[in-house]
């Protein structure tokens, strides 16, 4: 029994080392807008020149609305960096349902957005690789069901080719059980669920969009869960894309604890 346990531990360590070798060079860090969020990430921010996984729960696994909004907020902040001037975002769709005016409200300008509708999973991943390796592309957002270790390694090599950053939005565009990968080479894995917005200033309408955000895995960082909202969105005036998120509360608070199904996901 002890021998079997040692063998399993050795195999696990080998898998971890293999995943760590997949990590390419970091091309800078993107602040999420609050030091309490950034402190969960190695180096104090989201690593650039790598790819990140963003998924949802329940119906979000099919609609992808909350994960897509969160990804758009990150992409807008990334394109606002001085070193990304003139670069574009490429969004690879599995369903032609992207709403550019809504993305503009989250700070992602339509004139810097290129949309590509892929026919299947393999094509979506292939287009993502090509886009990441293309000059003039700063960030690629790809809607896929899952990314296995081989596809993840290919995405990372594509990120390294030009220093682009990938945001993989896990989505089952046509229902069904969805694919499950046995592991991931992503630098971070996020889970996003919608949350009720607070009333706007003066009590007229709703304030900025809010999300229950969970960092399920961070290579070299730590996990965490928060209630966040988009900072400085169009509803409040000019979008402050340089500081994409505002922390509302830690989800460790009893009144704001995530539902059991959400907390157990990963």
Buried (B, 14 or more C-beta within 10 A) or exposed (E): EEEEEEEEEEEEEEEEEEBEEBBBEBBBBBBBBBEEBBEBBBEBBBBBBBBBBBBBBEEBBBBBBBBBBBBBBBBBBBBBBEEBEEBBBBBBBBBEEBEBEBBBBBBBBEEBBEBBBBEEBEBBBBBBBBBBBBEEBBBBBBBBBBBBBEBBBBBBBBBBBBBBBBBBBBBBBEEEEBEEBEEBBBBBBBBBBBBEBEEEEEEEEEBBBBBBBBBBBBBEBEEBBBBBBBBBBBBBEEBBBBBBBBBBEEBEEEEBBBEEEBBEBE
